[in-house]
Amino acid sequence: MSSEIKKEELLINDDGEEEKQRFELSRILRFALVSSFILLNITFSADVGVIASSKFKLQKDLNFNDKEFATFNSITSTGRILGTFIYMGLLTRDNRKLLTSICLLASCCLFFSFLFTSHKLVLFGVRFLLGLSRNFFQIYVPVYVDQFGVKPLKTIMISISNITSPLGRALGFAIGTALGEDRWRYSFSVVGLILLSLAVLIILSPPRYFSAGATFIGYYTKGSNNENGRLVKNKEENKRYGDSVFEVGEIKMKKKGGLDLKDLLEILKNPTFMFSTFTRASVSFIFDISHLFIKDYVQKGLGETNQILLLSYYSLASGIGPSVGGAIGGLIITKVGGYEHKNSCKMISIFSVLTFITTFFLCFTDRLITFCISLFAFYATAYMFYPIITGYAVNSLSAKQKGTGYSFTILICTVCGNFPGPLYYGIINDKYKATNPRLAWRCSIFYYIVGFTLLQFACYYRYRDLAKKEEEDKKNDEEEMKVIDTPKANN
């Protein structure tokens, strides 16, 4: 037998069943950790919903004027921008579990701090630090899902990980509404308790499940007529042997160095990554102003003043819409092979066209029922493709580049989307809301047109790269089969 084949063999002998059980337990733990990280991201976004549900009482209790309240809302973006630069370097090192634990426990303390102070500068500092710590999870969770996600569910998981903001806002709104405006301090504490409960599994998990150098090994097969099992690259290769197969959960550890200038230039020259990043920024711009315009637009543009109905609109649009869209989009992309398959590019283009159409219905409707349907359709269709382009951005980078690359994505989304969005809306709406309350929202749609165009370029380059990779894999499989068949022929 050739040396090439011996390198691929994994001896199991009498311990084979124990090895299989160990691998399956590893797979279960990976799934549990990925799920916990997604729930963390949902909870981190709940503070926005708490503030929205208790706006008037919170502003009155803290004696905020409109300018101070706007600063209280937007100062988290400043923390996120700073965090992006900090985590760019830190995420290339093997200290991810330590970073995760520190950011998580610090955030719990910060949410509890609302119980003990009303000092404006202290609360501004708390919000700034929350933005700083939350930014770590915004960057790390998609990277973690792409690296450790269980293969058949990875596309669905990456979709869910990118609808955490609207789900979190809906969760916070529900907590704030359930406890009432007068108890907004306790609403923040409930968010802290949820984070603390999720921290247990993450802190107690082995460090190897956070390693920057951990890689997915492949598939392990034990043939019915073979004494030894064999490590193979994929299920397609395994079909040629007719062996049973299960996913390996063992983690291979590697040492990774920091990024150098060459790596950074490679990230910036990666067209799939860059177009996907700026597409996310334009869509983030729209998402961030959408929750601001709902109340003004419905009350002044449509003449609706019923607060119960407003709560229904908000929950429907920002919670159910993205959830439904993310689930449907994730299932469809999984059916066509996942976001690592070239067929996903065609579906993403179709989803973006549907979103493009719904934006115009949303801009020019005069009927309340049409507005609700259009708003739901806008969020649902947008979240069909929005999570997948995150997968495109992360997956187009090498393992060494993922942490820094996605940090750059968050930076661009914050600077070009999350930060200017509310400011733009406030400037336009203050000037024209009395005469034309729809103008700010209508103008913002043109920003989405830019994102729509960039997305088509991202899909084109992603399709090209995946088609090239598919050809290379096919050639490698053919060469491996020749190597495997040669000893058989000699025997």
C-alpha positions as CSV (number, residue, x, y, z in Angstrom):
1,M,0.0,0.0,0.0
2,S,1.3,3.4,-0.9
3,S,2.5,6.0,1.6
4,E,-0.3,8.4,0.4
5,I,-3.0,6.0,1.5
6,K,-1.3,5.2,4.8
7,K,-1.5,9.0,5.7
8,E,-5.2,8.9,5.2
9,E,-5.8,5.8,7.3
10,L,-7.2,6.2,10.8
11,L,-6.8,3.0,12.9
12,I,-9.7,2.1,15.1
13,N,-9.5,-1.7,15.7
14,D,-11.3,-2.6,19.0
15,D,-11.9,1.0,20.1
16,G,-13.8,1.9,17.0
17,E,-17.2,2.2,18.7
18,E,-15.7,4.4,21.5
19,E,-14.1,6.7,18.9
20,K,-17.5,7.0,17.1
21,Q,-19.3,7.9,20.3
22,R,-16.6,10.5,21.1
23,F,-17.0,12.1,17.7
24,E,-20.7,12.2,18.0
25,L,-20.5,13.9,21.5
26,S,-18.1,16.5,19.9
27,R,-20.7,17.1,17.2
28,I,-23.5,17.7,19.8
29,L,-21.3,20.1,21.8
30,R,-20.4,22.1,18.7
31,F,-24.2,22.4,17.9
32,A,-24.9,23.4,21.4
33,L,-22.2,26.1,21.4
34,V,-23.2,27.5,18.0
35,S,-26.8,27.7,19.3
36,S,-25.7,29.4,22.5
37,F,-23.7,32.0,20.5
38,I,-26.7,32.8,18.3
39,L,-28.9,33.2,21.4
40,L,-26.2,35.5,22.9
41,N,-26.4,37.8,19.8
42,I,-30.2,37.9,20.1
43,T,-30.0,38.9,23.7
44,F,-27.4,41.6,23.1
45,S,-29.8,43.3,20.7
46,A,-32.6,43.3,23.3
47,D,-31.5,46.6,24.8
48,V,-32.7,48.5,21.7
49,G,-36.2,47.0,22.1
50,V,-36.2,47.9,25.9
51,I,-35.4,51.5,25.1
52,A,-38.0,51.6,22.3
53,S,-40.7,50.2,24.6
54,S,-39.9,52.6,27.5
55,K,-38.8,55.6,25.6
56,F,-40.9,58.3,27.2
57,K,-40.6,57.1,30.8
58,L,-36.8,56.4,30.5
59,Q,-36.2,59.9,29.0
60,K,-38.3,61.5,31.8
61,D,-36.6,59.5,34.6
62,L,-33.1,60.3,33.4
63,N,-34.0,63.9,32.5
64,F,-32.7,63.6,29.0
65,N,-33.5,66.2,26.3
66,D,-33.9,65.0,22.7
67,K,-30.2,65.5,21.9
68,E,-29.0,63.6,25.0
69,F,-31.5,60.8,24.3
70,A,-30.2,60.5,20.7
71,T,-26.6,60.3,22.1
72,F,-27.7,57.6,24.6
73,N,-29.0,55.6,21.6
74,S,-26.1,56.1,19.2
75,I,-23.1,56.0,21.5
76,T,-23.0,52.2,21.2
77,S,-22.0,52.7,17.6
78,T,-18.9,54.5,18.8
79,G,-18.0,51.6,21.0
80,R,-18.5,49.2,18.1
81,I,-16.2,51.2,15.9
82,L,-13.5,51.1,18.5
83,G,-14.1,47.4,19.2
84,T,-13.6,46.6,15.5
85,F,-10.0,47.9,15.6
86,I,-9.3,46.1,18.9
87,Y,-10.7,42.8,17.9
88,M,-9.1,42.8,14.4
89,G,-5.8,41.8,16.0
90,L,-7.0,39.9,19.0
91,L,-9.1,37.4,17.0
92,T,-6.1,36.2,15.0
93,R,-4.7,34.7,18.3
94,D,-5.6,31.6,20.3
95,N,-7.2,33.5,23.2
96,R,-10.8,33.5,21.9
97,K,-12.3,31.7,24.9
98,L,-10.8,34.2,27.3
99,L,-12.1,37.1,25.2
100,T,-15.5,35.5,25.0
101,S,-15.7,35.0,28.8
102,I,-14.5,38.6,29.6
103,C,-16.9,40.3,27.2
104,L,-19.8,38.1,28.3
105,L,-19.3,38.6,32.1
106,A,-18.6,42.3,31.6
107,S,-21.8,42.8,29.6
108,C,-23.9,41.1,32.4
109,C,-22.5,43.5,34.9
110,L,-23.2,46.5,32.6
111,F,-26.8,45.5,32.2
112,F,-27.3,45.2,36.0
113,S,-25.7,48.6,36.5
114,F,-28.9,50.3,35.3
115,L,-30.4,49.4,38.6
116,F,-27.9,51.5,40.6
117,T,-27.3,54.8,38.8
118,S,-29.0,57.6,37.0
119,H,-25.9,59.7,36.3
120,K,-25.9,60.7,32.7
121,L,-22.1,60.4,32.1
122,V,-22.0,57.0,33.8
123,L,-24.9,55.7,31.7
124,F,-23.3,57.1,28.5
125,G,-20.2,55.1,29.5
126,V,-22.2,52.0,30.2
127,R,-23.8,52.2,26.7
128,F,-20.4,52.8,25.1
129,L,-18.9,49.7,26.9
130,L,-22.0,47.6,25.9
131,G,-21.3,48.6,22.2
132,L,-17.7,47.6,22.7
133,S,-18.4,44.2,24.2
134,R,-21.3,43.5,21.9
135,N,-19.1,44.1,18.9
136,F,-17.0,41.1,19.8
137,F,-20.0,38.8,19.4
138,Q,-21.2,40.5,16.2
139,I,-17.8,39.8,14.7
140,Y,-17.1,36.4,16.2
141,V,-20.5,34.6,16.0
142,P,-20.6,34.4,12.1
143,V,-17.0,33.3,12.1
144,Y,-17.7,30.7,14.8
145,V,-20.7,29.3,12.9
146,D,-18.7,29.1,9.7
147,Q,-15.8,27.3,11.5
148,F,-17.6,25.0,13.9
149,G,-21.1,24.7,12.5
150,V,-22.3,21.1,11.9
151,K,-22.2,20.7,8.2
152,P,-25.8,19.9,7.2
153,L,-27.1,22.8,9.3
154,K,-24.4,25.4,8.6
155,T,-26.4,27.4,6.1
156,I,-29.5,27.6,8.3
157,M,-27.3,28.5,11.3
158,I,-25.6,31.3,9.4
159,S,-29.0,32.6,8.4
160,I,-30.3,32.5,12.0
161,S,-27.1,34.2,13.2
162,N,-27.9,37.2,11.0
163,I,-31.5,37.7,12.1
164,T,-30.5,38.1,15.7
165,S,-30.8,41.9,15.7
166,P,-34.5,42.0,14.8
167,L,-35.2,39.1,17.0
168,G,-33.4,40.8,19.9
169,R,-35.3,44.0,19.4
170,A,-38.5,42.1,19.5
171,L,-37.4,40.3,22.6
172,G,-36.4,43.5,24.3
173,F,-39.7,45.2,23.3
174,A,-41.6,42.2,24.7
175,I,-39.7,42.3,28.0
176,G,-40.2,46.1,28.3
177,T,-43.9,45.9,27.5
178,A,-44.4,43.0,29.9
179,L,-42.7,44.7,32.8
180,G,-44.1,48.1,31.9
181,E,-42.5,51.5,31.3
182,D,-42.0,52.3,35.0
183,R,-39.8,49.2,35.4
184,W,-37.4,49.8,32.5
185,R,-34.4,49.3,34.9
186,Y,-35.6,45.8,35.7
187,S,-36.0,45.1,32.0
188,F,-32.3,45.7,31.5
189,S,-31.6,43.4,34.4
190,V,-33.7,40.6,32.8
191,V,-31.5,40.9,29.7
192,G,-28.4,40.6,32.0
193,L,-29.8,37.4,33.6
194,I,-30.4,35.8,30.2
195,L,-26.8,36.5,29.2
196,L,-25.6,35.1,32.5
197,S,-27.5,31.8,32.0
198,L,-26.1,31.4,28.5
199,A,-22.6,32.1,29.8
200,V,-22.4,28.8,31.8
201,L,-22.0,26.4,28.8
202,I,-19.6,28.7,27.0
203,I,-17.3,29.2,30.0
204,L,-17.3,25.5,30.9
205,S,-16.5,24.3,27.3
206,P,-13.0,23.0,26.4
207,P,-10.7,25.7,24.9
208,R,-10.2,23.6,21.7
209,Y,-13.7,24.5,20.7
210,F,-12.6,28.2,20.4
211,S,-9.2,27.6,18.7
212,A,-8.4,30.0,15.8
213,G,-6.6,27.0,14.1
214,A,-9.3,24.4,14.6
215,T,-10.4,22.8,11.3
216,F,-13.0,20.4,10.1
217,I,-11.1,17.1,9.3
218,G,-13.6,15.4,7.0
219,Y,-15.6,12.2,7.0
220,Y,-14.6,9.0,8.6
221,T,-15.6,5.6,7.2
222,K,-15.3,2.1,8.5
223,G,-15.7,-0.4,5.7
224,S,-17.5,-3.7,6.3
225,N,-14.6,-5.7,4.8
226,N,-11.8,-3.5,6.0
227,E,-9.9,-3.8,9.3
228,N,-9.2,-0.1,9.4
229,G,-11.3,3.0,8.9
230,R,-10.2,5.7,6.4
231,L,-10.4,9.5,6.5
232,V,-12.0,10.9,3.4
233,K,-12.8,14.4,2.1
234,N,-16.5,14.2,1.4
235,K,-19.5,11.9,1.1
236,E,-19.2,11.7,-2.7
237,E,-15.8,10.0,-2.4
238,N,-17.2,7.7,0.2
239,K,-20.0,6.5,-2.1
240,R,-17.4,4.8,-4.3
241,Y,-16.7,2.4,-1.4
242,G,-20.2,1.8,-0.1
243,D,-19.2,2.4,3.5
244,S,-21.3,4.0,6.3
245,V,-20.2,7.5,7.2
246,F,-20.5,10.0,10.0
247,E,-19.1,13.5,10.5
248,V,-15.9,13.7,12.5
249,G,-16.1,15.9,15.6
250,E,-12.4,15.6,16.6
251,I,-10.7,19.0,16.5
252,K,-7.3,19.3,14.9
253,M,-5.2,22.0,16.6
254,K,-2.8,24.3,14.7
255,K,-0.7,27.3,15.7
256,K,-1.7,30.4,13.9
257,G,0.4,33.6,13.6
258,G,-0.9,37.1,13.4
259,L,-1.9,38.8,10.2
260,D,0.7,40.7,8.2
261,L,0.4,43.4,5.6
262,K,0.2,40.8,2.8
263,D,-2.9,39.2,4.4
264,L,-4.6,42.6,4.8
265,L,-4.0,43.4,1.1
266,E,-5.4,40.0,0.1
267,I,-8.6,40.8,2.1
268,L,-9.0,44.2,0.5
269,K,-8.4,42.7,-3.0
270,N,-10.9,40.0,-2.5
271,P,-13.9,41.1,-4.8
272,T,-16.4,38.7,-3.3
273,F,-15.6,39.9,0.2
274,M,-15.6,43.6,-0.6
275,F,-18.9,43.6,-2.6
276,S,-20.6,41.5,0.0
277,T,-19.4,43.8,2.8
278,F,-20.6,47.0,1.1
279,T,-23.9,45.3,0.3
280,R,-24.4,44.6,4.0
281,A,-23.6,48.2,4.8
282,S,-26.3,49.6,2.5
283,V,-28.9,47.1,3.8
284,S,-27.9,47.9,7.4
285,F,-28.5,51.6,6.7
286,I,-32.1,50.7,5.7
287,F,-32.7,48.4,8.6
288,D,-31.5,50.9,11.2
289,I,-33.8,53.7,10.1
290,S,-36.7,51.4,9.5
291,H,-37.5,51.0,13.2
292,L,-37.3,54.8,13.6
293,F,-39.7,55.6,10.8
294,I,-42.5,53.1,11.7
295,K,-44.1,55.2,14.4
296,D,-43.8,58.5,12.6
297,Y,-44.7,57.1,9.3
298,V,-47.8,55.3,10.5
299,Q,-49.1,58.1,12.8
300,K,-48.4,61.1,10.4
301,G,-48.3,59.4,7.0
302,L,-51.2,57.1,7.5
303,G,-53.1,58.8,10.3
304,E,-53.0,55.8,12.7
305,T,-52.7,56.7,16.4
306,N,-53.7,53.4,18.1
307,Q,-50.7,52.3,20.2
308,I,-51.7,48.6,20.4
309,L,-51.8,48.5,16.6
310,L,-48.4,50.2,16.5
311,L,-47.0,47.4,18.7
312,S,-48.4,44.8,16.4
313,Y,-46.9,46.5,13.4
314,Y,-43.5,46.6,15.1
315,S,-43.6,43.0,16.2
316,L,-44.8,41.8,12.8
317,A,-42.2,43.7,10.8
318,S,-39.1,43.5,13.0
319,G,-39.6,40.1,14.5
320,I,-41.7,37.7,12.5
321,G,-40.8,39.1,9.0
322,P,-37.0,38.6,9.3
323,S,-37.5,35.2,11.1
324,V,-39.7,33.9,8.3
325,G,-37.5,35.3,5.6
326,G,-34.3,34.0,7.2
327,A,-35.8,30.5,7.7
328,I,-37.2,30.3,4.2
329,G,-34.0,31.7,2.6
330,G,-31.8,29.4,4.6
331,L,-33.9,26.3,3.7
332,I,-33.9,27.2,0.0
333,I,-30.1,27.8,-0.1
334,T,-29.6,24.5,1.9
335,K,-31.7,22.7,-0.7
336,V,-29.5,24.0,-3.6
337,G,-26.3,23.0,-1.8
338,G,-25.7,25.6,0.8
339,Y,-23.9,29.0,0.6
340,E,-20.7,27.1,-0.4
341,H,-22.3,26.0,-3.6
342,K,-22.4,28.1,-6.8
343,N,-26.2,27.6,-7.2
344,S,-26.8,29.8,-4.2
345,C,-25.7,32.8,-6.2
346,K,-28.6,32.5,-8.5
347,M,-31.1,32.3,-5.7
348,I,-29.6,35.3,-3.9
349,S,-30.1,37.4,-7.0
350,I,-33.7,36.4,-7.2
351,F,-34.3,37.2,-3.5
352,S,-32.7,40.7,-4.0
353,V,-35.1,41.4,-6.9
354,L,-38.1,40.6,-4.7
355,T,-36.8,43.0,-2.0
356,F,-36.3,45.6,-4.7
357,I,-39.9,45.3,-5.7
358,T,-41.4,45.5,-2.2
359,T,-39.5,48.7,-1.4
360,F,-41.5,50.6,-3.9
361,F,-44.8,49.3,-2.6
362,L,-43.7,50.4,0.9
363,C,-42.9,53.9,-0.3
364,F,-46.1,54.8,-2.1
365,T,-48.9,53.0,-0.2
366,D,-51.8,55.0,1.4
367,R,-53.7,52.1,3.0
368,L,-52.8,50.7,6.4
369,I,-53.3,47.1,5.4
370,T,-51.1,47.5,2.3
371,F,-48.5,49.2,4.4
372,C,-48.4,46.2,6.9
373,I,-48.2,43.6,4.1
374,S,-45.5,45.6,2.3
375,L,-43.4,46.1,5.5
376,F,-43.6,42.4,6.3
377,A,-42.6,41.5,2.7
378,F,-39.7,43.9,2.8
379,Y,-38.2,42.4,5.9
380,A,-38.9,38.8,4.9
381,T,-37.4,39.1,1.4
382,A,-34.4,41.1,2.6
383,Y,-33.5,38.5,5.2
384,M,-33.7,35.8,2.6
385,F,-30.4,37.0,1.2
386,Y,-28.9,39.3,3.9
387,P,-27.6,36.4,6.1
388,I,-26.2,34.5,3.1
389,I,-24.0,37.3,2.0
390,T,-22.4,37.2,5.5
391,G,-21.6,33.6,4.7
392,Y,-20.1,34.7,1.4
393,A,-17.9,37.3,3.0
394,V,-16.6,35.0,5.8
395,N,-16.2,31.9,3.6
396,S,-14.3,33.7,0.9
397,L,-11.4,34.2,3.3
398,S,-8.8,31.8,4.6
399,A,-9.0,30.6,8.2
400,K,-6.3,33.0,9.2
401,Q,-8.1,36.0,7.7
402,K,-11.7,35.3,8.9
403,G,-11.6,37.2,12.3
404,T,-9.9,40.3,10.9
405,G,-11.9,40.2,7.7
406,Y,-15.2,40.1,9.5
407,S,-14.0,42.8,11.8
408,F,-13.5,45.0,8.8
409,T,-17.1,44.1,7.6
410,I,-18.5,45.2,10.9
411,L,-16.5,48.4,10.7
412,I,-17.8,49.3,7.2
413,C,-21.4,48.4,8.2
414,T,-21.1,50.6,11.3
415,V,-19.5,53.6,9.5
416,C,-21.5,53.4,6.3
417,G,-24.7,52.0,7.6
418,N,-25.6,51.8,11.3
419,F,-24.1,55.2,12.3
420,P,-25.2,57.5,9.4
421,G,-28.7,55.9,9.1
422,P,-30.4,57.3,12.2
423,L,-28.6,60.7,11.7
424,Y,-29.7,61.0,8.1
425,Y,-33.3,60.1,9.1
426,G,-33.3,62.6,12.0
427,I,-32.0,65.5,9.8
428,I,-34.5,64.8,6.9
429,N,-37.4,64.0,9.2
430,D,-37.0,67.1,11.4
431,K,-37.0,69.4,8.4
432,Y,-39.8,67.8,6.3
433,K,-42.0,65.6,8.6
434,A,-44.6,68.3,8.9
435,T,-45.1,68.6,5.1
436,N,-43.9,65.2,3.9
437,P,-43.5,62.5,6.6
438,R,-42.6,59.9,3.9
439,L,-39.7,61.8,2.4
440,A,-36.9,60.4,4.7
441,W,-38.0,56.8,4.0
442,R,-38.4,57.3,0.3
443,C,-35.0,58.9,-0.1
444,S,-33.4,56.1,1.9
445,I,-34.5,53.6,-0.7
446,F,-32.0,54.9,-3.2
447,Y,-29.3,53.8,-0.8
448,Y,-30.7,50.3,-1.1
449,I,-30.5,50.6,-5.0
450,V,-26.7,51.0,-4.5
451,G,-26.7,47.9,-2.3
452,F,-28.7,45.9,-4.9
453,T,-26.2,46.7,-7.6
454,L,-23.3,45.8,-5.4
455,L,-25.0,42.5,-4.5
456,Q,-25.1,41.5,-8.2
457,F,-21.4,41.9,-8.4
458,A,-20.8,39.9,-5.2
459,C,-22.9,37.0,-6.7
460,Y,-21.0,37.1,-9.9
461,Y,-17.6,36.9,-8.3
462,R,-18.8,34.3,-5.8
463,Y,-20.2,32.1,-8.6
464,R,-16.9,32.4,-10.5
465,D,-14.8,31.4,-7.4
466,L,-17.0,28.5,-6.5
467,A,-17.1,27.2,-10.1
468,K,-13.3,27.4,-10.2
469,K,-13.0,25.5,-6.8
470,E,-15.4,22.9,-8.1
471,E,-13.2,22.2,-11.1
472,E,-10.1,21.9,-8.9
473,D,-11.8,19.5,-6.5
474,K,-13.0,17.4,-9.4
475,K,-9.4,17.1,-10.7
476,N,-8.1,16.3,-7.2
477,D,-10.6,13.5,-6.8
478,E,-9.7,12.0,-10.1
479,E,-6.0,12.1,-9.2
480,E,-6.7,10.5,-5.8
481,M,-8.7,7.7,-7.4
482,K,-5.8,6.9,-9.7
483,V,-3.5,6.7,-6.6
484,I,-6.0,4.4,-4.8
485,D,-6.7,2.2,-7.8
486,T,-3.0,1.7,-8.6
487,P,-2.2,-0.6,-5.6
488,K,-5.3,-2.7,-6.4
489,A,-4.1,-3.2,-10.0
490,N,-0.6,-4.2,-8.8
491,N,-2.1,-6.8,-6.4
